[in-house]
Every structure is written in C-alpha cells, then in structure tokens.
Amino acid sequence: MGTEGLEPFEVSETPEREPEPEEQPQMRGGTVADKKYLCITVVDHNAVIEQTGEESYINVRIPVALAQAGLRMLPEGKLGRIDPELIVEMVEEGATGELININDQRKTITIRVE
C-alpha cells in the first residue's frame, strides 16, 4: 500500500475544559463544590428515662441543598419548638458552624453546618 497523496497528522488529546463559573450548577447557599452538610443531632432524654420505646437518638447529615426535604424526614415533634423554615432560611443565607445548641433536661438538640 502506498502513502502517496496522504498527509501525516498528529492526534493530540484535548484537555478537559474547566466549566466557567456561571456554568457550574447552583444550589441554595453556594455551588456544588462547597459540599456543605446540615448536621442534626437530637437526643430525647425522656424516652430513655421513661423507657417509652420511642426513638431516643437521631443523627442526620444531609447536603445543605436538601435541607428543606431533610428536615421533613425528622419525626414530628423531635425538634421541639424550633421552626424548620428558620433553619432552612439560615442555611440559604450561608450560615455555617453551629446554628442551634439546646441542652435541657428533656432533650439535647444540636444543629450545625459543616
């Protein structure tokens, strides 16, 4: 077979293009790259003391983008008087670290963004 009339060429790998900042998927409170989590811990001391058989310990760690849906997964009444919408609002505004820490005779509730 002859190579007459054919021009040689080189194949080079094209580097993957980094997405422009406006192309990155957005989520509430920042970009996906932030990878922040809403961590909720509830210890119900009454359930343990009274041996009611109720769930006495809840530990939830969810991406902040799913904060509203994640808070709906908690059993009703486990957050006491804390308004879940207030937590979602704080997360959407970019709050980080410990948001709520309640430690009383009946319950210990800790909510933080890490």
The first five atom37 places (N, CA, C, CB, O) and aatype in JSON, in Angstrom:
{
  "aatype": [12, 7, 16, 6, 7, 10, 6, 14, 13, 6, 19, 15, 6, 16, 14, 6, 1, 6, 14, 6, 14, 6, 6, 5, 14, 5, 12, 1, 7, 7, 16, 19, 0, 3, 11, 11, 18, 10, 4, 9, 16, 19, 19, 3, 8, 2, 0, 19, 9, 6, 5, 16, 7, 6, 6, 15, 18, 9, 2, 19, 1, 9, 14, 19, 0, 10, 0, 5, 0, 7, 10, 1, 12, 10, 14, 6, 7, 11, 10, 7, 1, 9, 3, 14, 6, 10, 9, 19, 6, 12, 19, 6, 6, 7, 0, 16, 7, 6, 10, 9, 2, 9, 2, 3, 5, 1, 11, 16, 9, 16, 9, 1, 19, 6],
  "atom_mask": [
    [1, 1, 1, 1, 1],
    [1, 1, 1, 0, 1],
    [1, 1, 1, 1, 1],
    [1, 1, 1, 1, 1],
    [1, 1, 1, 0, 1],
    [1, 1, 1, 1, 1],
    [1, 1, 1, 1, 1],
    [1, 1, 1, 1, 1],
    [1, 1, 1, 1, 1],
    [1, 1, 1, 1, 1],
    [1, 1, 1, 1, 1],
    [1, 1, 1, 1, 1],
    [1, 1, 1, 1, 1],
    [1, 1, 1, 1, 1],
    [1, 1, 1, 1, 1],
    [1, 1, 1, 1, 1],
    [1, 1, 1, 1, 1],
    [1, 1, 1, 1, 1],
    [1, 1, 1, 1, 1],
    [1, 1, 1, 1, 1],
    [1, 1, 1, 1, 1],
    [1, 1, 1, 1, 1],
    [1, 1, 1, 1, 1],
    [1, 1, 1, 1, 1],
    [1, 1, 1, 1, 1],
    [1, 1, 1, 1, 1],
    [1, 1, 1, 1, 1],
    [1, 1, 1, 1, 1],
    [1, 1, 1, 0, 1],
    [1, 1, 1, 0, 1],
    [1, 1, 1, 1, 1],
    [1, 1, 1, 1, 1],
    [1, 1, 1, 1, 1],
    [1, 1, 1, 1, 1],
    [1, 1, 1, 1, 1],
    [1, 1, 1, 1, 1],
    [1, 1, 1, 1, 1],
    [1, 1, 1, 1, 1],
    [1, 1, 1, 1, 1],
    [1, 1, 1, 1, 1],
    [1, 1, 1, 1, 1],
    [1, 1, 1, 1, 1],
    [1, 1, 1, 1, 1],
    [1, 1, 1, 1, 1],
    [1, 1, 1, 1, 1],
    [1, 1, 1, 1, 1],
    [1, 1, 1, 1, 1],
    [1, 1, 1, 1, 1],
    [1, 1, 1, 1, 1],
    [1, 1, 1, 1, 1],
    [1, 1, 1, 1, 1],
    [1, 1, 1, 1, 1],
    [1, 1, 1, 0, 1],
    [1, 1, 1, 1, 1],
    [1, 1, 1, 1, 1],
    [1, 1, 1, 1, 1],
    [1, 1, 1, 1, 1],
    [1, 1, 1, 1, 1],
    [1, 1, 1, 1, 1],
    [1, 1, 1, 1, 1],
    [1, 1, 1, 1, 1],
    [1, 1, 1, 1, 1],
    [1, 1, 1, 1, 1],
    [1, 1, 1, 1, 1],
    [1, 1, 1, 1, 1],
    [1, 1, 1, 1, 1],
    [1, 1, 1, 1, 1],
    [1, 1, 1, 1, 1],
    [1, 1, 1, 1, 1],
    [1, 1, 1, 0, 1],
    [1, 1, 1, 1, 1],
    [1, 1, 1, 1, 1],
    [1, 1, 1, 1, 1],
    [1, 1, 1, 1, 1],
    [1, 1, 1, 1, 1],
    [1, 1, 1, 1, 1],
    [1, 1, 1, 0, 1],
    [1, 1, 1, 1, 1],
    [1, 1, 1, 1, 1],
    [1, 1, 1, 0, 1],
    [1, 1, 1, 1, 1],
    [1, 1, 1, 1, 1],
    [1, 1, 1, 1, 1],
    [1, 1, 1, 1, 1],
    [1, 1, 1, 1, 1],
    [1, 1, 1, 1, 1],
    [1, 1, 1, 1, 1],
    [1, 1, 1, 1, 1],
    [1, 1, 1, 1, 1],
    [1, 1, 1, 1, 1],
    [1, 1, 1, 1, 1],
    [1, 1, 1, 1, 1],
    [1, 1, 1, 1, 1],
    [1, 1, 1, 0, 1],
    [1, 1, 1, 1, 1],
    [1, 1, 1, 1, 1],
    [1, 1, 1, 0, 1],
    [1, 1, 1, 1, 1],
    [1, 1, 1, 1, 1],
    [1, 1, 1, 1, 1],
    [1, 1, 1, 1, 1],
    [1, 1, 1, 1, 1],
    [1, 1, 1, 1, 1],
    [1, 1, 1, 1, 1],
    [1, 1, 1, 1, 1],
    [1, 1, 1, 1, 1],
    [1, 1, 1, 1, 1],
    [1, 1, 1, 1, 1],
    [1, 1, 1, 1, 1],
    [1, 1, 1, 1, 1],
    [1, 1, 1, 1, 1],
    [1, 1, 1, 1, 1],
    [1, 1, 1, 1, 1],
    [1, 1, 1, 1, 1]
  ],
  "atom_positions": [
    [[0.81, -1.17, 0.0], [0.0, 0.0, 0.0], [0.87, 1.25, 0.0], [-0.93, -0.01, 1.19], [1.83, 1.33, 0.77]],
    [[0.57, 2.18, -0.81], [1.36, 3.39, -0.89], [0.79, 4.49, -0.03], [0.0, 0.0, 0.0], [-0.39, 4.49, 0.33]],
    [[1.64, 5.43, 0.3], [1.2, 6.57, 1.12], [1.2, 7.84, 0.29], [2.12, 6.73, 2.35], [1.27, 8.95, 0.82]],
    [[1.11, 7.67, -1.01], [1.12, 8.84, -1.88], [-0.15, 9.65, -1.72], [1.3, 8.41, -3.33], [-1.25, 9.09, -1.67]],
    [[-0.01, 10.94, -1.65], [-1.14, 11.84, -1.57], [-1.73, 11.99, -0.17], [0.0, 0.0, 0.0], [-2.68, 12.76, 0.01]],
    [[-1.2, 11.26, 0.82], [-1.71, 11.37, 2.18], [-0.79, 12.25, 3.0], [-1.86, 9.98, 2.83], [0.43, 12.11, 2.93]],
    [[-1.35, 13.13, 3.77], [-0.54, 13.98, 4.63], [-0.55, 13.41, 6.04], [-1.06, 15.43, 4.61], [-1.6, 13.02, 6.54]],
    [[0.61, 13.36, 6.68], [0.64, 12.86, 8.07], [0.01, 13.89, 9.01], [2.11, 12.55, 8.5], [0.07, 15.1, 8.78]],
    [[-0.58, 13.39, 10.06], [-1.13, 14.29, 11.07], [-0.93, 13.66, 12.44], [-2.64, 14.6, 10.81], [-0.75, 12.45, 12.56]],
    [[-0.97, 14.51, 13.47], [-0.81, 14.04, 14.84], [-2.13, 14.18, 15.58], [0.32, 14.82, 15.57], [-2.86, 15.15, 15.41]],
    [[-2.39, 13.2, 16.4], [-3.59, 13.25, 17.24], [-3.14, 13.64, 18.64], [-4.36, 11.88, 17.24], [-2.31, 12.96, 19.25]],
    [[-3.69, 14.7, 19.12], [-3.34, 15.11, 20.48], [-4.61, 15.12, 21.32], [-2.64, 16.52, 20.5], [-5.7, 15.41, 20.84]],
    [[-4.43, 14.78, 22.59], [-5.58, 14.78, 23.48], [-5.92, 16.22, 23.83], [-5.29, 13.95, 24.76], [-5.04, 17.03, 24.15]],
    [[-7.18, 16.52, 23.77], [-7.6, 17.87, 24.16], [-7.86, 17.86, 25.66], [-8.87, 18.33, 23.37], [-8.59, 17.0, 26.17]],
    [[-7.28, 18.81, 26.36], [-7.51, 18.84, 27.8], [-8.98, 19.18, 28.08], [-6.58, 19.87, 28.5], [-9.61, 19.95, 27.36]],
    [[-9.48, 18.57, 29.16], [-10.86, 18.85, 29.52], [-10.98, 20.3, 29.94], [-11.35, 17.92, 30.64], [-10.17, 20.82, 30.71]],
    [[-11.99, 20.95, 29.42], [-12.21, 22.35, 29.7], [-12.88, 22.5, 31.06], [-13.06, 23.01, 28.58], [-13.87, 21.82, 31.36]],
    [[-12.34, 23.4, 31.88], [-12.96, 23.69, 33.17], [-14.22, 24.51, 32.92], [-11.97, 24.45, 34.11], [-14.19, 25.44, 32.12]],
    [[-15.32, 24.18, 33.58], [-16.54, 24.97, 33.36], [-16.36, 26.39, 33.87], [-17.74, 24.3, 34.06], [-15.7, 26.63, 34.88]],
    [[-16.94, 27.31, 33.16], [-16.91, 28.7, 33.58], [-17.73, 28.82, 34.86], [-17.46, 29.67, 32.46], [-18.65, 28.03, 35.08]],
    [[-17.4, 29.8, 35.72], [-18.14, 29.92, 36.99], [-19.65, 30.0, 36.81], [-17.68, 31.14, 37.73], [-20.39, 29.44, 37.63]],
    [[-20.13, 30.67, 35.76], [-21.57, 30.76, 35.58], [-22.18, 29.45, 35.09], [-21.9, 31.86, 34.61], [-23.4, 29.29, 35.12]],
    [[-21.33, 28.5, 34.62], [-21.83, 27.22, 34.15], [-21.97, 26.19, 35.26], [-20.93, 26.68, 33.07], [-22.64, 25.18, 35.08]],
    [[-21.35, 26.42, 36.41], [-21.4, 25.45, 37.49], [-22.81, 25.38, 38.05], [-20.4, 25.81, 38.61], [-23.48, 26.41, 38.22]],
    [[-23.28, 24.16, 38.33], [-24.63, 24.03, 38.87], [-24.74, 24.78, 40.2], [-25.0, 22.54, 39.06], [-23.84, 24.7, 41.04]],
    [[-25.81, 25.48, 40.36], [-26.02, 26.25, 41.59], [-26.94, 25.49, 42.53], [-26.61, 27.63, 41.27], [-27.82, 24.75, 42.09]],
    [[-26.72, 25.67, 43.81], [-27.63, 25.15, 44.8], [-27.81, 26.24, 45.84], [-27.11, 23.84, 45.44], [-27.04, 27.2, 45.87]],
    [[-28.8, 26.11, 46.67], [-29.04, 27.14, 47.68], [-27.8, 27.31, 48.54], [-30.25, 26.77, 48.55], [-27.22, 26.34, 49.03]],
    [[-27.4, 28.55, 48.71], [-26.29, 28.83, 49.6], [-24.92, 28.68, 48.95], [0.0, 0.0, 0.0], [-23.93, 28.81, 49.67]],
    [[-24.8, 28.41, 47.66], [-23.48, 28.31, 47.03], [-23.46, 27.34, 45.89], [0.0, 0.0, 0.0], [-24.51, 26.99, 45.33]],
    [[-22.26, 26.88, 45.53], [-22.11, 25.95, 44.42], [-21.99, 24.53, 44.95], [-20.9, 26.31, 43.56], [-21.77, 24.32, 46.14]],
    [[-22.11, 23.59, 44.06], [-21.99, 22.18, 44.44], [-20.61, 21.93, 45.03], [-22.23, 21.25, 43.22], [-20.45, 21.06, 45.89]],
    [[-19.61, 22.69, 44.58], [-18.24, 22.5, 45.05], [-18.1, 22.79, 46.54], [-17.29, 23.38, 44.26], [-17.17, 22.31, 47.19]],
    [[-19.02, 23.58, 47.1], [-18.94, 23.9, 48.52], [-19.06, 22.65, 49.38], [-20.02, 24.91, 48.9], [-18.38, 22.54, 50.4]],
    [[-19.92, 21.72, 49.0], [-20.13, 20.44, 49.69], [-20.33, 20.63, 51.19], [-18.94, 19.52, 49.44], [-19.65, 20.01, 52.0]],
    [[-21.26, 21.47, 51.55], [-21.58, 21.68, 52.95], [-22.72, 20.76, 53.34], [-21.94, 23.17, 53.22], [-23.56, 20.39, 52.52]],
    [[-22.73, 20.41, 54.62], [-23.74, 19.49, 55.13], [-24.45, 20.1, 56.33], [-23.12, 18.15, 55.5], [-23.84, 20.79, 57.15]],
    [[-25.74, 19.82, 56.42], [-26.52, 20.19, 57.58], [-26.53, 18.97, 58.49], [-27.97, 20.65, 57.2], [-26.97, 17.89, 58.09]],
    [[-26.05, 19.14, 59.7], [-25.97, 18.03, 60.66], [-26.92, 18.3, 61.82], [-24.5, 17.84, 61.18], [-26.86, 19.35, 62.46]],
    [[-27.8, 17.35, 62.07], [-28.79, 17.49, 63.13], [-28.67, 16.3, 64.07], [-30.24, 17.59, 62.54], [-28.71, 15.15, 63.63]],
    [[-28.52, 16.58, 65.34], [-28.46, 15.54, 66.36], [-29.51, 15.86, 67.42], [-27.03, 15.43, 66.99], [-29.53, 16.96, 67.97]],
    [[-30.37, 14.88, 67.7], [-31.39, 15.05, 68.73], [-31.31, 13.85, 69.66], [-32.83, 15.18, 68.11], [-31.38, 12.71, 69.23]],
    [[-31.15, 14.13, 70.95], [-31.16, 13.08, 71.97], [-32.35, 13.37, 72.87], [-29.8, 13.02, 72.79], [-32.4, 14.4, 73.53]],
    [[-33.31, 12.45, 72.89], [-34.51, 12.6, 73.7], [-34.28, 11.88, 75.03], [-35.78, 12.03, 72.95], [-34.37, 10.66, 75.1]],
    [[-34.0, 12.65, 76.06], [-33.69, 12.07, 77.37], [-34.94, 11.46, 78.02], [-33.09, 13.14, 78.3], [-34.82, 10.47, 78.74]],
    [[-36.11, 12.02, 77.78], [-37.34, 11.47, 78.36], [-37.6, 10.05, 77.89], [-38.52, 12.35, 78.0], [-38.0, 9.2, 78.69]],
    [[-37.38, 9.78, 76.62], [-37.63, 8.43, 76.1], [-36.74, 7.41, 76.79], [-37.4, 8.39, 74.58], [-37.16, 6.28, 77.04]],
    [[-35.51, 7.81, 77.1], [-34.59, 6.9, 77.78], [-34.99, 6.74, 79.24], [-33.13, 7.42, 77.68], [-35.05, 5.63, 79.76]],
    [[-35.27, 7.86, 79.91], [-35.61, 7.83, 81.34], [-36.92, 7.06, 81.57], [-35.73, 9.26, 81.89], [-37.01, 6.22, 82.47]],
    [[-37.93, 7.37, 80.75], [-39.24, 6.76, 80.94], [-39.37, 5.4, 80.26], [-40.3, 7.68, 80.42], [-40.37, 4.71, 80.44]],
    [[-38.37, 5.01, 79.48], [-38.36, 3.74, 78.75], [-39.65, 3.55, 77.97], [-38.14, 2.58, 79.7], [-40.32, 2.52, 78.09]],
    [[-39.99, 4.56, 77.16], [-41.24, 4.53, 76.39], [-41.1, 3.72, 75.11], [-41.67, 5.95, 76.04], [-42.11, 3.4, 74.48]],
    [[-39.9, 3.38, 74.72], [-39.7, 2.63, 73.5], [-39.6, 3.52, 72.27], [0.0, 0.0, 0.0], [-39.4, 3.03, 71.16]],
    [[-39.72, 4.84, 72.46], [-39.59, 5.77, 71.34], [-38.12, 5.85, 70.92], [-40.13, 7.17, 71.72], [-37.22, 5.48, 71.67]],
    [[-37.92, 6.35, 69.71], [-36.56, 6.61, 69.23], [-35.95, 7.69, 70.11], [-36.54, 7.03, 67.71], [-36.51, 8.79, 70.22]],
    [[-34.82, 7.4, 70.73], [-34.24, 8.37, 71.66], [-33.04, 9.11, 71.07], [-33.83, 7.66, 72.92], [-32.54, 10.05, 71.69]],
    [[-32.57, 8.69, 69.89], [-31.38, 9.32, 69.31], [-31.56, 9.45, 67.81], [-30.11, 8.5, 69.64], [-31.84, 8.47, 67.12]],
    [[-31.4, 10.66, 67.3], [-31.47, 10.9, 65.86], [-30.2, 11.64, 65.46], [-32.75, 11.72, 65.48], [-29.82, 12.63, 66.08]],
    [[-29.56, 11.15, 64.42], [-28.36, 11.79, 63.89], [-28.51, 11.84, 62.37], [-27.05, 11.03, 64.32], [-28.46, 10.8, 61.71]],
    [[-28.68, 13.05, 61.82], [-28.92, 13.23, 60.38], [-27.82, 14.13, 59.82], [-30.34, 13.83, 60.12], [-27.48, 15.15, 60.41]],
    [[-27.28, 13.72, 58.66], [-26.27, 14.53, 57.96], [-26.68, 14.55, 56.49], [-24.8, 13.94, 58.15], [-26.6, 13.54, 55.79]],
    [[-27.11, 15.74, 56.02], [-27.61, 15.86, 54.65], [-26.96, 17.06, 53.97], [-29.14, 16.01, 54.65], [-26.58, 18.02, 54.63]],
    [[-26.82, 17.0, 52.64], [-26.29, 18.17, 51.92], [-27.21, 19.36, 52.14], [-26.14, 17.86, 50.41], [-28.43, 19.21, 52.2]],
    [[-26.63, 20.56, 52.26], [-27.44, 21.75, 52.52], [-28.47, 22.0, 51.42], [-26.55, 22.96, 52.67], [-29.5, 22.61, 51.68]],
    [[-28.21, 21.54, 50.21], [-29.17, 21.73, 49.13], [-30.48, 20.98, 49.42], [-28.58, 21.25, 47.8], [-31.52, 21.33, 48.87]],
    [[-30.42, 19.97, 50.26], [-31.6, 19.18, 50.59], [-32.12, 19.48, 51.99], [-31.28, 17.7, 50.47], [-32.85, 18.67, 52.57]],
    [[-31.76, 20.63, 52.53], [-32.11, 20.96, 53.91], [-33.61, 20.9, 54.16], [-31.6, 22.34, 54.27], [-34.05, 20.3, 55.14]],
    [[-34.39, 21.51, 53.28], [-35.83, 21.55, 53.5], [-36.43, 20.14, 53.46], [-36.5, 22.43, 52.44], [-37.23, 19.78, 54.33]],
    [[-36.05, 19.34, 52.48], [-36.56, 17.98, 52.38], [-36.07, 17.13, 53.55], [-36.14, 17.34, 51.04], [-36.82, 16.32, 54.09]],
    [[-34.83, 17.31, 53.94], [-34.26, 16.54, 55.04], [-34.93, 16.82, 56.37], [0.0, 0.0, 0.0], [-35.13, 15.91, 57.18]],
    [[-35.28, 18.07, 56.6], [-35.95, 18.42, 57.85], [-37.35, 17.81, 57.92], [-36.03, 19.93, 58.01], [-37.86, 17.55, 59.01]],
    [[-37.97, 17.6, 56.76], [-39.29, 16.96, 56.75], [-39.2, 15.48, 57.1], [-39.96, 17.13, 55.39], [-40.2, 14.88, 57.48]],
    [[-38.01, 14.89, 56.97], [-37.84, 13.46, 57.28], [-37.78, 13.19, 58.78], [-36.58, 12.93, 56.61], [-37.98, 12.06, 59.21]],
    [[-37.51, 14.22, 59.56], [-37.44, 14.02, 61.01], [-38.83, 13.74, 61.57], [-36.81, 15.26, 61.7], [-39.81, 14.33, 61.11]],
    [[-38.93, 12.85, 62.54], [-40.24, 12.6, 63.16], [-40.82, 13.89, 63.74], [-40.12, 11.53, 64.26], [-40.1, 14.71, 64.31]],
    [[-42.11, 14.05, 63.59], [-42.78, 15.26, 64.06], [-42.56, 15.45, 65.56], [-44.28, 15.19, 63.75], [-42.67, 14.51, 66.34]],
    [[-42.26, 16.66, 65.94], [-42.09, 17.0, 67.34], [-40.69, 16.8, 67.88], [0.0, 0.0, 0.0], [-40.4, 17.21, 69.01]],
    [[-39.8, 16.17, 67.12], [-38.45, 15.91, 67.63], [-37.6, 17.18, 67.76], [-37.74, 14.92, 66.72], [-36.66, 17.21, 68.55]],
    [[-37.95, 18.22, 66.99], [-37.2, 19.47, 67.1], [-37.8, 20.42, 68.13], [-37.14, 20.16, 65.75], [-37.35, 21.55, 68.28]],
    [[-38.81, 19.96, 68.84], [-39.43, 20.82, 69.85], [-40.07, 22.03, 69.21], [0.0, 0.0, 0.0], [-40.84, 21.89, 68.26]],
    [[-39.76, 23.21, 69.71], [-40.34, 24.46, 69.2], [-39.52, 25.09, 68.09], [-40.51, 25.44, 70.32], [-39.84, 26.19, 67.64]],
    [[-38.48, 24.44, 67.64], [-37.62, 25.01, 66.59], [-38.37, 24.97, 65.26], [-36.27, 24.23, 66.48], [-38.91, 23.93, 64.87]],
    [[-38.41, 26.1, 64.58], [-39.08, 26.21, 63.29], [-38.14, 25.74, 62.18], [-39.54, 27.67, 63.03], [-37.11, 26.38, 61.94]],
    [[-38.47, 24.63, 61.49], [-37.61, 24.13, 60.42], [-37.39, 25.16, 59.3], [-38.19, 22.88, 59.83], [-36.32, 25.18, 58.69]],
    [[-38.38, 26.0, 59.03], [-38.24, 27.03, 57.99], [-37.16, 28.04, 58.37], [-39.57, 27.75, 57.76], [-36.46, 28.55, 57.49]],
    [[-37.01, 28.32, 59.65], [-35.96, 29.24, 60.11], [-34.58, 28.64, 59.83], [-36.12, 29.55, 61.61], [-33.66, 29.35, 59.43]],
    [[-34.45, 27.35, 60.05], [-33.18, 26.67, 59.78], [-32.86, 26.73, 58.29], [-33.22, 25.19, 60.26], [-31.74, 27.04, 57.91]],
    [[-33.86, 26.44, 57.45], [-33.67, 26.49, 56.0], [-33.24, 27.9, 55.58], [-34.96, 26.06, 55.26], [-32.34, 28.06, 54.76]],
    [[-33.89, 28.91, 56.14], [-33.56, 30.3, 55.82], [-32.11, 30.62, 56.21], [-34.53, 31.27, 56.54], [-31.4, 31.27, 55.44]],
    [[-31.68, 30.18, 57.38], [-30.31, 30.42, 57.83], [-29.3, 29.76, 56.88], [-30.12, 29.9, 59.27], [-28.28, 30.35, 56.54]],
    [[-29.6, 28.53, 56.47], [-28.71, 27.8, 55.57], [-28.64, 28.49, 54.21], [-29.2, 26.34, 55.39], [-27.55, 28.64, 53.64]],
    [[-29.79, 28.92, 53.69], [-29.82, 29.59, 52.39], [-29.04, 30.9, 52.41], [-31.24, 29.85, 51.97], [-28.51, 31.32, 51.38]],
    [[-28.98, 31.55, 53.57], [-28.24, 32.81, 53.7], [-26.74, 32.57, 53.89], [-28.78, 33.62, 54.86], [-25.97, 33.52, 53.96]],
    [[-26.34, 31.3, 53.99], [-24.92, 30.98, 54.06], [-24.37, 30.79, 55.46], [0.0, 0.0, 0.0], [-23.15, 30.81, 55.65]],
    [[-25.22, 30.6, 56.45], [-24.75, 30.39, 57.82], [-23.91, 29.12, 57.89], [-25.94, 30.31, 58.81], [-24.22, 28.12, 57.24]],
    [[-22.85, 29.16, 58.69], [-22.0, 27.98, 58.89], [-21.72, 27.8, 60.37], [-20.68, 28.11, 58.09], [-21.98, 28.69, 61.18]],
    [[-21.18, 26.64, 60.69], [-20.87, 26.35, 62.09], [-22.12, 25.93, 62.85], [0.0, 0.0, 0.0], [-23.1, 25.46, 62.27]],
    [[-22.07, 26.12, 64.15], [-23.19, 25.71, 65.0], [-24.31, 26.74, 64.91], [-22.74, 25.52, 66.47], [-24.09, 27.92, 65.2]],
    [[-25.48, 26.31, 64.52], [-26.63, 27.19, 64.39], [-27.48, 27.17, 65.66], [-27.48, 26.8, 63.19], [-27.91, 28.22, 66.14]],
    [[-27.7, 25.98, 66.19], [-28.54, 25.83, 67.37], [-27.93, 24.77, 68.28], [-30.01, 25.45, 66.98], [-27.5, 23.71, 67.82]],
    [[-27.88, 25.06, 69.58], [-27.43, 24.09, 70.56], [-28.3, 24.26, 71.8], [-25.9, 24.27, 70.9], [-28.14, 25.21, 72.56]],
    [[-29.23, 23.33, 71.98], [-30.13, 23.37, 73.13], [-29.86, 22.12, 73.95], [-31.64, 23.45, 72.68], [-29.89, 21.0, 73.44]],
    [[-29.6, 22.34, 75.22], [-29.35, 21.23, 76.11], [-30.16, 21.46, 77.38], [-27.82, 21.08, 76.43], [-29.79, 22.26, 78.23]],
    [[-31.27, 20.75, 77.49], [-32.08, 20.87, 78.7], [-32.37, 19.5, 79.27], [-33.39, 21.63, 78.42], [-31.83, 18.49, 78.81]],
    [[-33.21, 19.47, 80.26], [-33.5, 18.25, 80.99], [-34.15, 17.18, 80.11], [-34.39, 18.55, 82.16], [-33.94, 15.99, 80.32]],
    [[-34.93, 17.6, 79.12], [-35.68, 16.65, 78.31], [-35.0, 16.27, 77.0], [-37.02, 17.21, 78.01], [-35.09, 15.12, 76.56]],
    [[-34.31, 17.24, 76.37], [-33.72, 16.99, 75.06], [-32.4, 17.72, 74.91], [-34.67, 17.41, 73.95], [-32.15, 18.74, 75.55]],
    [[-31.57, 17.17, 74.04], [-30.37, 17.86, 73.57], [-30.5, 17.94, 72.06], [-29.03, 17.11, 74.01], [-30.62, 16.92, 71.38]],
    [[-30.49, 19.17, 71.53], [-30.63, 19.38, 70.1], [-29.44, 20.2, 69.61], [-31.97, 20.1, 69.76], [-29.17, 21.28, 70.13]],
    [[-28.74, 19.68, 68.62], [-27.62, 20.39, 68.02], [-27.83, 20.42, 66.52], [-26.26, 19.72, 68.38], [-28.06, 19.38, 65.9]],
    [[-27.76, 21.62, 65.94], [-27.89, 21.79, 64.5], [-26.71, 22.64, 64.04], [-29.26, 22.46, 64.11], [-26.47, 23.73, 64.56]],
    [[-25.97, 22.12, 63.04], [-24.78, 22.85, 62.55], [-24.61, 22.61, 61.05], [-23.5, 22.39, 63.32], [-25.15, 21.67, 60.47]],
    [[-23.84, 23.5, 60.45], [-23.48, 23.36, 59.04], [-21.98, 23.18, 59.01], [-23.92, 24.61, 58.17], [-21.24, 23.98, 59.56]],
    [[-21.54, 22.11, 58.36], [-20.09, 21.86, 58.25], [-19.7, 21.61, 56.82], [-19.69, 20.68, 59.1], [-18.52, 21.38, 56.55]]
  ]
}
